């Protein structure tokens, strides 16, 4: 428990946010590589074994296989982009809601300090920027 008493909350949150961001970036690139790998290996195998492919006459089969791999890769890529856009829209909406609530609080505070209210709005806008 002494760790939590000696370390500030901001430092702990910053570290957790950085770790989460690193995991998100690495996971997305690893997934993209995993689905691109069969396509790239299929092309390199076809280039290396071109004489054998022509000798056995399996070009149509390889073309169909390659088209299936490319289609699967394109489907995964489209799904990833769609999910990223869906998440982005939701996070921007959440940030806009935070800004709206902060603006309502600043308007409703009758005797509040203007500097404090400005700081509140600035932090609310930073939430919107940080989530997008």
LUMVO-954435 format. One record per residue: residue in one letter; x, y, z of N, C-alpha, C, O, CB in turn. Coordinates in pm, 1 decimal. Glycine has a CB too. Layout:
N
code n.px n.py n.pz ca.px ca.py ca.pz c.px c.py c.pz o.px o.py o.pz cb.px cb.py cb.pz
A X Y Z X Y Z X Y Z X Y Z X Y Z .
...
% end
This chain:
132
code n.px n.py n.pz ca.px ca.py ca.pz c.px c.py c.pz o.px o.py o.pz cb.px cb.py cb.pz
X 81.9 -120.0 0.0 0.0 0.0 0.0 86.0 126.1 0.0 38.0 232.9 -37.8 -93.0 0.0 120.3 .
X 211.8 115.6 41.6 295.9 235.1 45.2 320.2 289.4 -95.5 345.1 408.7 -112.5 429.6 204.2 113.7 .
X 312.9 201.7 -197.2 331.2 247.0 -334.9 226.1 351.2 -371.7 257.8 452.0 -434.8 324.6 128.2 -432.1 .
X 101.9 327.2 -332.6 -6.7 418.9 -365.9 0.5 548.8 -284.6 -50.9 651.9 -328.0 -140.8 350.7 -342.7 .
X 63.3 543.9 -168.5 78.0 665.1 -88.1 191.3 752.5 -137.7 184.7 874.8 -125.4 101.0 629.3 57.0 .
X 295.7 692.0 -193.8 411.6 769.3 -238.4 402.2 810.3 -384.3 467.5 906.6 -424.6 537.6 689.9 -216.8 .
X 323.0 740.4 -464.8 310.3 771.1 -606.7 181.0 847.9 -630.4 74.9 811.1 -580.0 313.8 641.9 -692.0 .
X 192.0 955.4 -708.1 73.0 1036.9 -732.8 -24.6 963.3 -824.6 15.0 878.1 -904.2 112.3 1172.7 -794.5 .
X -150.7 997.6 -812.2 -254.4 934.4 -892.6 -233.4 962.1 -1040.9 -254.9 874.3 -1124.4 -392.1 982.9 -849.1 .
X -191.8 1083.1 -1073.3 -168.0 1118.7 -1213.1 -60.2 1033.8 -1277.0 -72.2 995.7 -1393.4 -130.4 1263.9 -1223.8 .
X 43.8 1003.8 -1203.4 152.6 920.9 -1256.3 104.7 777.7 -1280.5 142.3 715.8 -1380.1 272.9 921.0 -1159.4 .
X 22.4 725.0 -1190.5 -29.7 588.8 -1206.6 -121.3 582.4 -1328.4 -110.6 490.4 -1409.5 -105.8 543.3 -1079.2 .
X -211.0 679.5 -1341.3 -303.1 681.2 -1455.0 -226.6 698.2 -1585.0 -259.6 634.0 -1684.7 -406.8 793.4 -1439.5 .
X -124.7 783.8 -1585.8 -44.3 805.1 -1705.8 23.3 675.0 -1748.4 25.9 642.6 -1867.1 61.1 914.7 -1681.6 .
X 77.0 601.4 -1654.0 144.3 475.4 -1685.1 46.0 372.9 -1739.7 76.2 304.3 -1837.4 214.3 420.0 -1560.9 .
X -71.3 361.4 -1678.0 -171.6 266.4 -1726.0 -220.9 303.5 -1865.0 -244.0 215.7 -1948.1 -289.2 259.8 -1629.1 .
X -237.4 432.8 -1891.0 -282.4 478.3 -2022.3 -178.5 446.4 -2128.3 -213.2 403.2 -2238.3 -311.6 628.9 -2020.5 .
X -50.5 467.3 -2096.2 56.2 437.0 -2191.3 61.8 287.8 -2220.6 78.2 248.2 -2335.9 191.2 485.5 -2137.7 .
X 48.6 205.2 -2118.3 50.8 60.3 -2138.8 -66.3 15.6 -2226.6 -49.0 -66.5 -2316.7 46.5 -13.0 -2003.4 .
X -183.3 68.9 -2200.6 -300.8 34.4 -2279.7 -282.7 78.1 -2424.7 -319.0 4.8 -2516.6 -426.6 98.7 -2220.0 .
X -227.3 196.3 -2445.4 -203.2 245.5 -2580.7 -103.4 157.1 -2654.7 -122.9 126.4 -2772.3 -152.5 389.6 -2576.5 .
X 3.5 116.2 -2586.5 102.7 28.3 -2649.2 41.9 -105.7 -2687.8 70.2 -158.1 -2795.5 221.2 6.3 -2555.3 .
X -40.5 -160.7 -2601.7 -105.4 -288.6 -2631.1 -198.4 -275.0 -2751.2 -200.8 -362.5 -2837.7 -183.7 -339.2 -2508.4 .
X -274.7 -166.5 -2757.3 -366.1 -145.6 -2869.7 -290.7 -136.1 -3001.0 -331.5 -196.3 -3100.3 -448.9 -19.5 -2848.2 .
X -180.2 -60.8 -3002.9 -102.5 -46.3 -3126.6 -40.0 -178.8 -3169.1 -46.1 -215.5 -3286.4 7.0 59.5 -3108.5 .
X 19.9 -250.4 -3074.7 86.2 -376.5 -3108.8 -13.4 -483.1 -3151.5 14.5 -561.2 -3242.4 167.6 -426.7 -2990.8 .
X -128.0 -487.0 -3087.5 -228.7 -586.7 -3122.6 -280.8 -564.2 -3264.0 -298.2 -659.7 -3339.8 -344.4 -583.2 -3022.5 .
X -305.7 -439.3 -3299.7 -356.7 -410.4 -3434.1 -253.9 -447.2 -3540.4 -289.1 -506.2 -3642.6 -394.5 -262.0 -3446.6 .
X -125.0 -412.6 -3517.1 -23.5 -446.0 -3618.9 -1.6 -596.4 -3626.5 22.5 -649.3 -3735.0 110.0 -375.2 -3587.9 .
X -9.5 -666.5 -3513.3 8.0 -812.2 -3516.1 -107.6 -880.6 -3589.4 -86.3 -977.0 -3662.9 19.2 -867.5 -3373.0 .
X -229.5 -830.7 -3569.4 -343.4 -888.6 -3640.4 -332.4 -864.1 -3790.5 -361.7 -952.9 -3870.6 -474.9 -830.5 -3587.0 .
X -290.3 -744.4 -3828.1 -273.7 -714.0 -3970.6 -166.1 -802.3 -4032.1 -182.2 -851.2 -4143.9 -238.2 -565.7 -3990.6 .
X -56.8 -823.0 -3960.2 50.7 -907.5 -4011.1 7.0 -1053.4 -4021.9 44.2 -1122.7 -4116.6 173.5 -896.3 -3921.2 .
X -71.4 -1099.8 -3925.9 -115.8 -1239.0 -3927.3 -205.1 -1268.0 -4046.9 -200.5 -1377.9 -4102.1 -189.5 -1272.2 -3798.5 .
X -286.0 -1171.5 -4087.7 -373.8 -1194.7 -4201.6 -305.4 -1164.3 -4334.0 -348.1 -1215.1 -4437.7 -498.6 -1111.1 -4188.5 .
X -199.8 -1082.4 -4333.4 -125.6 -1056.0 -4455.2 -23.1 -1164.6 -4483.6 15.8 -1184.2 -4598.8 -57.4 -921.8 -4446.4 .
X 20.3 -1233.9 -4382.3 124.9 -1333.9 -4396.3 90.1 -1444.8 -4496.5 174.9 -1478.2 -4579.2 153.9 -1394.5 -4262.3 .
X -30.3 -1503.3 -4493.1 -60.8 -1606.1 -4593.0 -58.7 -1552.7 -4736.5 -19.4 -1624.4 -4828.5 -196.3 -1666.5 -4563.9 .
X -100.0 -1429.4 -4755.6 -99.4 -1370.7 -4889.5 43.8 -1355.7 -4937.7 76.3 -1394.8 -5049.8 -171.8 -1234.0 -4890.6 .
X 129.7 -1299.0 -4853.5 268.1 -1277.2 -4893.4 342.7 -1408.5 -4913.3 420.1 -1421.5 -5008.1 339.4 -1192.6 -4789.9 .
X 320.7 -1505.2 -4826.3 388.9 -1633.9 -4842.2 340.2 -1706.5 -4967.1 418.5 -1775.5 -5032.4 367.1 -1722.0 -4718.3 .
X 213.1 -1692.2 -5001.4 160.2 -1754.9 -5122.2 225.5 -1695.9 -5246.7 257.9 -1769.1 -5340.2 7.8 -1738.1 -5129.1 .
X 244.8 -1566.1 -5248.6 309.3 -1501.4 -5363.7 454.5 -1545.6 -5374.6 501.0 -1579.1 -5483.6 301.3 -1347.6 -5351.8 .
X 526.7 -1545.9 -5262.7 668.3 -1584.9 -5268.0 683.1 -1732.3 -5306.4 775.8 -1767.3 -5379.5 736.5 -1558.4 -5131.9 .
X 594.4 -1818.6 -5258.8 599.1 -1959.6 -5297.8 570.5 -1976.7 -5446.6 633.1 -2059.4 -5512.9 499.1 -2041.1 -5215.6 .
X 476.5 -1899.2 -5498.8 444.0 -1908.7 -5640.9 559.8 -1860.1 -5727.3 587.8 -1917.6 -5832.5 317.9 -1828.0 -5672.2 .
X 626.3 -1755.7 -5683.2 740.6 -1705.4 -5760.9 854.7 -1806.7 -5759.2 917.4 -1830.8 -5862.3 789.3 -1569.3 -5705.0 .
X 881.8 -1865.6 -5644.0 990.5 -1963.1 -5634.2 959.8 -2092.7 -5707.8 1051.3 -2156.4 -5760.1 1019.7 -1993.2 -5489.3 .
X 835.2 -2132.8 -5713.1 799.5 -2259.7 -5776.4 729.2 -2242.7 -5908.3 645.4 -2325.5 -5944.1 713.3 -2339.3 -5685.5 .
X 760.6 -2137.9 -5982.2 691.2 -2107.8 -6106.9 704.9 -2220.7 -6209.4 607.9 -2254.2 -6277.5 744.5 -1978.1 -6165.6 .
X 823.9 -2279.4 -6221.0 844.2 -2388.0 -6317.8 760.1 -2510.0 -6280.8 702.7 -2574.4 -6368.6 993.4 -2426.8 -6325.1 .
X 752.4 -2541.8 -6153.3 674.3 -2657.3 -6108.0 525.0 -2632.8 -6128.4 451.7 -2723.7 -6167.4 703.4 -2687.6 -5959.7 .
X 480.8 -2512.2 -6102.6 338.4 -2478.0 -6121.0 299.1 -2494.2 -6266.5 193.6 -2549.6 -6297.4 309.5 -2333.3 -6074.0 .
X 384.6 -2445.4 -6356.4 355.1 -2458.4 -6499.8 361.4 -2604.5 -6545.0 282.8 -2647.5 -6629.4 453.6 -2373.8 -6582.5 .
X 455.9 -2680.6 -6488.0 471.0 -2820.3 -6528.7 348.7 -2902.8 -6490.0 305.9 -2988.9 -6566.9 596.8 -2880.7 -6465.8 .
X 292.4 -2878.3 -6373.3 175.7 -2955.0 -6329.2 43.2 -2891.3 -6370.0 -62.1 -2952.8 -6353.3 179.4 -2971.2 -6179.5 .
X 46.4 -2770.1 -6422.6 -75.2 -2705.3 -6471.9 -174.1 -2668.7 -6362.9 -295.1 -2680.8 -6382.2 -142.4 -2793.9 -6570.2 .
X -124.8 -2624.8 -6250.4 -214.6 -2589.9 -6139.3 -230.4 -2439.2 -6122.2 -264.2 -2391.1 -6014.0 -162.7 -2650.3 -6009.7 .
X -206.1 -2366.3 -6228.8 -221.4 -2220.5 -6221.2 -362.0 -2176.7 -6181.3 -374.6 -2089.1 -6095.7 -186.0 -2158.7 -6354.0 .
X -469.4 -2233.5 -6239.4 -604.1 -2190.0 -6199.3 -631.9 -2214.8 -6050.5 -695.2 -2132.9 -5983.8 -708.9 -2262.1 -6283.4 .
X -583.9 -2328.8 -5999.7 -604.9 -2359.0 -5858.2 -532.9 -2256.7 -5770.7 -588.5 -2210.3 -5671.2 -556.1 -2501.4 -5825.3 .
X -410.4 -2221.7 -5806.9 -336.1 -2122.2 -5729.0 -397.6 -1983.7 -5738.6 -397.5 -1908.5 -5641.1 -192.2 -2116.8 -5775.2 .
X -449.8 -1949.8 -5854.9 -516.0 -1819.6 -5870.3 -639.2 -1812.4 -5780.1 -661.6 -1711.1 -5713.9 -556.2 -1795.3 -6018.5 .
X -718.3 -1918.3 -5777.1 -836.4 -1921.2 -5688.7 -796.0 -1913.5 -5542.2 -859.3 -1843.7 -5463.0 -919.0 -2048.6 -5713.1 .
X -690.0 -1986.0 -5506.8 -641.3 -1983.5 -5367.7 -595.6 -1842.1 -5329.9 -628.2 -1791.2 -5222.6 -524.3 -2084.9 -5348.6 .
X -520.0 -1780.6 -5420.1 -470.1 -1645.7 -5393.4 -585.6 -1545.8 -5382.7 -583.7 -1458.9 -5295.5 -372.1 -1602.1 -5503.8 .
X -684.5 -1556.8 -5469.0 -799.7 -1466.4 -5462.4 -875.5 -1483.5 -5330.7 -923.2 -1385.7 -5273.1 -894.3 -1491.5 -5581.3 .
X -886.4 -1607.1 -5283.4 -951.0 -1630.4 -5154.2 -874.3 -1566.4 -5040.2 -933.7 -1507.9 -4949.7 -965.6 -1778.9 -5128.8 .
X -741.0 -1577.6 -5044.5 -659.0 -1515.3 -4940.5 -669.0 -1363.1 -4943.9 -677.3 -1298.5 -4839.4 -513.5 -1557.9 -4955.9 .
X -668.0 -1306.6 -5063.4 -679.9 -1161.1 -5075.9 -817.3 -1114.4 -5029.4 -828.1 -1011.1 -4963.3 -655.1 -1117.0 -5221.4 .
X -922.2 -1189.0 -5063.1 -1057.0 -1152.1 -5018.9 -1068.7 -1155.9 -4867.0 -1129.1 -1067.3 -4806.6 -1160.9 -1245.4 -5081.5 .
X -1010.9 -1258.6 -4805.7 -1014.9 -1267.8 -4659.4 -936.8 -1153.0 -4595.2 -979.3 -1095.9 -4494.8 -958.1 -1403.0 -4612.6 .
X -822.8 -1120.8 -4654.6 -743.1 -1009.1 -4603.7 -819.3 -877.4 -4617.1 -817.9 -794.9 -4525.7 -608.8 -1000.4 -4678.3 .
X -885.2 -857.9 -4730.0 -962.3 -735.2 -4750.1 -1080.3 -727.2 -4653.6 -1112.8 -619.3 -4604.3 -1012.2 -727.1 -4894.6 .
X -1144.1 -840.3 -4626.6 -1257.4 -841.6 -4533.2 -1212.7 -805.3 -4392.4 -1279.5 -728.4 -4323.3 -1325.0 -979.2 -4532.6 .
X -1100.3 -860.4 -4350.6 -1047.9 -829.4 -4217.3 -1006.5 -683.0 -4209.2 -1030.9 -616.8 -4108.3 -928.4 -920.5 -4183.2 .
X -944.3 -632.9 -4314.5 -903.0 -492.2 -4316.4 -1024.4 -399.6 -4309.5 -1022.8 -300.9 -4236.0 -820.5 -462.0 -4443.0 .
X -1128.7 -430.6 -4384.8 -1250.2 -349.3 -4382.2 -1316.6 -353.9 -4244.8 -1364.1 -251.9 -4194.8 -1348.3 -396.8 -4489.7 .
X -1319.7 -471.4 -4184.8 -1377.9 -484.8 -4051.4 -1299.2 -402.8 -3948.7 -1358.2 -336.1 -3863.7 -1381.8 -632.7 -4009.4 .
X -1167.3 -408.1 -3956.9 -1084.1 -331.7 -3864.7 -1106.5 -182.2 -3881.0 -1120.5 -110.1 -3782.2 -937.0 -365.1 -3885.9 .
X -1109.9 -135.7 -4004.6 -1134.5 6.2 -4028.4 -1273.5 47.8 -3982.2 -1290.4 156.2 -3926.5 -1117.3 38.4 -4175.9 .
X -1372.2 -36.8 -4004.7 -1508.4 -4.9 -3961.0 -1518.6 3.0 -3809.1 -1582.9 93.1 -3755.3 -1606.3 -109.1 -4013.9 .
X -1455.2 -91.4 -3740.6 -1457.6 -89.4 -3594.4 -1382.9 31.4 -3538.4 -1426.1 90.4 -3439.4 -1397.0 -218.0 -3539.0 .
X -1272.0 68.2 -3600.5 -1199.1 187.0 -3556.6 -1283.4 312.8 -3575.3 -1283.3 400.5 -3488.9 -1067.1 200.2 -3633.4 .
X -1354.2 322.3 -3685.4 -1438.4 440.1 -3709.8 -1557.1 442.8 -3612.4 -1594.0 549.0 -3562.3 -1489.2 440.8 -3856.4 .
X -1616.4 325.9 -3586.1 -1727.7 317.7 -3491.6 -1681.9 365.4 -3354.0 -1750.4 444.6 -3289.3 -1783.0 172.8 -3483.7 .
X -1566.1 316.9 -3309.5 -1513.7 356.0 -3180.0 -1481.5 505.0 -3176.7 -1506.7 572.0 -3076.6 -1389.6 274.3 -3146.3 .
X -1426.2 556.7 -3285.3 -1391.3 698.2 -3292.0 -1515.6 786.5 -3279.0 -1513.3 887.2 -3208.3 -1318.5 728.6 -3423.1 .
X -1622.1 749.3 -3346.4 -1746.6 827.6 -3338.1 -1801.4 826.0 -3196.2 -1845.9 929.0 -3145.4 -1852.5 772.7 -3436.3 .
X -1798.4 710.1 -3132.5 -1850.3 700.7 -2995.6 -1765.8 782.0 -2898.0 -1819.7 849.1 -2810.0 -1855.3 554.4 -2950.7 .
X -1634.6 776.2 -2913.2 -1547.4 851.2 -2822.9 -1559.4 1001.6 -2843.8 -1555.3 1078.1 -2747.5 -1403.1 808.2 -2842.0 .
X -1574.1 1044.2 -2968.5 -1594.5 1186.7 -2993.9 -1727.1 1233.9 -2935.2 -1735.7 1344.6 -2882.0 -1590.2 1215.4 -3144.6 .
X -1829.7 1151.1 -2944.6 -1958.4 1185.4 -2883.9 -1948.8 1195.7 -2732.5 -2007.9 1285.0 -2671.8 -2063.2 1082.3 -2921.7 .
X -1874.2 1103.9 -2671.5 -1854.2 1108.3 -2527.0 -1777.5 1234.0 -2486.2 -1810.3 1297.0 -2385.7 -1779.5 983.1 -2479.5 .
X -1676.8 1270.0 -2563.0 -1602.0 1392.5 -2534.6 -1688.0 1517.1 -2550.5 -1677.1 1611.1 -2471.8 -1481.0 1402.1 -2625.5 .
X -1773.5 1517.5 -2652.7 -1864.8 1630.9 -2671.5 -1964.2 1640.2 -2556.7 -1999.4 1749.9 -2513.1 -1939.7 1618.2 -2805.1 .
X -2009.2 1525.9 -2508.0 -2100.6 1525.0 -2393.0 -2031.7 1580.2 -2268.8 -2092.7 1655.8 -2193.2 -2152.2 1382.4 -2365.9 .
X -1906.1 1543.9 -2246.3 -1830.4 1598.2 -2132.3 -1816.5 1749.9 -2144.2 -1831.5 1822.5 -2045.9 -1690.5 1532.5 -2123.6 .
X -1788.0 1796.1 -2264.2 -1775.0 1940.5 -2285.5 -1907.8 2011.3 -2261.7 -1911.5 2118.4 -2201.2 -1724.6 1969.7 -2427.6 .
X -2016.6 1951.6 -2309.0 -2149.0 2010.0 -2287.1 -2182.3 2018.1 -2138.3 -2230.8 2120.4 -2090.0 -2255.9 1928.2 -2360.3 .
X -2155.7 1909.4 -2066.7 -2183.5 1910.4 -1922.5 -2097.7 2013.3 -1850.1 -2145.5 2080.1 -1758.4 -2159.7 1771.5 -1862.7 .
X -1972.6 2026.6 -1889.7 -1885.5 2127.0 -1828.4 -1935.8 2267.4 -1858.7 -1931.1 2355.2 -1772.5 -1741.0 2110.7 -1878.0 .
X -1983.8 2289.0 -1980.8 -2037.2 2421.1 -2016.6 -2163.6 2451.7 -1936.5 -2183.1 2564.8 -1891.9 -2067.2 2428.3 -2168.0 .
X -2248.4 2352.4 -1918.4 -2370.4 2373.4 -1839.4 -2335.6 2405.4 -1694.9 -2396.9 2493.0 -1633.8 -2461.5 2249.3 -1845.5 .
X -2236.7 2334.2 -1639.9 -2195.4 2360.6 -1502.2 -2140.4 2501.7 -1488.8 -2168.5 2569.8 -1390.2 -2090.4 2258.4 -1456.7 .
X -2062.1 2546.9 -1586.8 -2005.1 2682.4 -1578.3 -2113.3 2789.6 -1589.1 -2104.0 2894.1 -1524.8 -1900.5 2703.2 -1688.7 .
X -2215.0 2763.8 -1669.7 -2322.1 2863.0 -1684.3 -2407.7 2867.7 -1557.4 -2450.7 2975.1 -1515.2 -2410.5 2830.3 -1807.8 .
X -2431.9 2752.6 -1497.6 -2518.0 2746.5 -1379.8 -2451.6 2796.0 -1252.0 -2521.2 2831.9 -1157.1 -2564.4 2606.6 -1359.5 .
X -2321.2 2798.7 -1247.4 -2250.1 2847.9 -1129.2 -2258.8 3000.4 -1125.7 -2199.6 3068.5 -1209.4 -2101.0 2800.9 -1129.6 .
X -2331.2 3052.1 -1030.8 -2352.6 3196.9 -1024.4 -2233.2 3269.7 -965.1 -2191.9 3372.8 -1018.2 -2476.6 3227.8 -943.0 .
X -2177.4 3219.5 -857.7 -2070.9 3292.1 -790.5 -1934.1 3231.8 -814.7 -1842.0 3257.2 -737.0 -2097.6 3297.4 -643.9 .
X -1917.6 3153.0 -919.4 -1791.4 3085.3 -944.9 -1685.4 3179.3 -999.8 -1715.4 3283.1 -1058.7 -1812.6 2971.4 -1040.7 .
X -1562.7 3140.2 -979.0 -1449.7 3215.7 -1030.4 -1437.8 3190.0 -1181.0 -1445.7 3075.2 -1224.6 -1318.1 3177.0 -956.1 .
X -1419.0 3294.8 -1260.0 -1411.9 3280.8 -1405.1 -1291.3 3198.1 -1447.7 -1299.5 3122.0 -1544.0 -1406.5 3417.9 -1470.9 .
X -1181.3 3212.0 -1378.3 -1061.0 3135.5 -1412.5 -1083.2 2986.2 -1389.6 -1039.3 2903.3 -1469.4 -940.6 3184.3 -1329.7 .
X -1150.8 2953.0 -1281.5 -1179.1 2812.5 -1253.3 -1273.5 2754.5 -1357.2 -1256.1 2640.7 -1400.9 -1238.8 2796.7 -1113.4 .
X -1371.9 2830.9 -1396.2 -1466.0 2784.5 -1497.5 -1396.3 2767.0 -1633.0 -1424.5 2671.9 -1705.8 -1583.4 2883.0 -1510.3 .
X -1306.9 2857.9 -1665.7 -1229.9 2844.5 -1789.8 -1141.4 2721.5 -1787.2 -1126.6 2652.7 -1888.3 -1145.0 2968.6 -1813.3 .
X -1082.5 2693.6 -1671.5 -999.5 2574.5 -1657.0 -1083.7 2448.5 -1671.5 -1039.0 2351.0 -1731.8 -927.5 2575.0 -1521.6 .
X -1203.5 2449.3 -1617.6 -1294.0 2335.3 -1630.3 -1327.4 2308.6 -1776.9 -1325.8 2193.9 -1821.5 -1422.8 2359.9 -1550.3 .
X -1357.4 2413.7 -1850.7 -1387.7 2397.6 -1993.2 -1265.6 2349.1 -2070.9 -1277.8 2267.1 -2161.9 -1438.0 2529.7 -2052.1 .
X -1148.8 2399.6 -2035.0 -1026.1 2357.0 -2102.6 -1000.7 2208.9 -2080.5 -965.2 2137.2 -2174.0 -906.3 2438.6 -2053.2 .
X -1018.7 2162.6 -1957.3 -1000.4 2020.4 -1929.3 -1105.2 1935.7 -2001.4 -1074.3 1826.5 -2049.1 -1006.8 1994.9 -1778.5 .
X -1225.4 1983.8 -2009.5 -1330.4 1908.9 -2079.9 -1296.7 1897.8 -2229.0 -1318.1 1792.8 -2289.6 -1468.7 1977.3 -2060.8 .
X -1244.8 2004.0 -2287.4 -1204.1 1998.3 -2428.4 -1084.1 1906.6 -2448.4 -1072.3 1841.7 -2552.3 -1171.3 2138.5 -2479.9 .
X -996.2 1900.9 -2351.1 -880.7 1811.2 -2361.3 -924.5 1664.6 -2357.5 -859.5 1579.1 -2417.5 -780.7 1839.4 -2247.7 .
X -1032.1 1635.7 -2288.7 -1085.2 1499.2 -2287.7 -1130.4 1461.0 -2429.5 -1107.5 1349.0 -2475.1 -1203.9 1486.3 -2186.5 .
X -1194.0 1555.2 -2497.0 -1238.4 1529.5 -2634.7 -1119.6 1503.2 -2725.8 -1123.3 1411.3 -2807.7 -1320.3 1648.1 -2688.3 .
X -1014.8 1582.5 -2712.5 -896.1 1565.9 -2795.7 -825.5 1435.4 -2762.5 -778.9 1365.9 -2852.8 -800.4 1684.2 -2777.4 .
X -816.9 1401.3 -2635.6 -744.7 1280.7 -2594.0 -814.0 1153.2 -2639.5 -747.1 1053.2 -2665.8 -729.0 1278.7 -2443.3 .
X -944.9 1154.2 -2649.5 -1016.0 1032.4 -2689.2 -1027.6 1014.8 -2838.9 -1069.1 908.5 -2885.0 -1152.3 1032.2 -2629.8 .
X -992.4 1115.3 -2915.6 -1004.2 1099.4 -3061.4 -873.0 1062.9 -3124.5 -865.7 1045.8 -3246.2 -1056.6 1225.9 -3124.8 .
% end
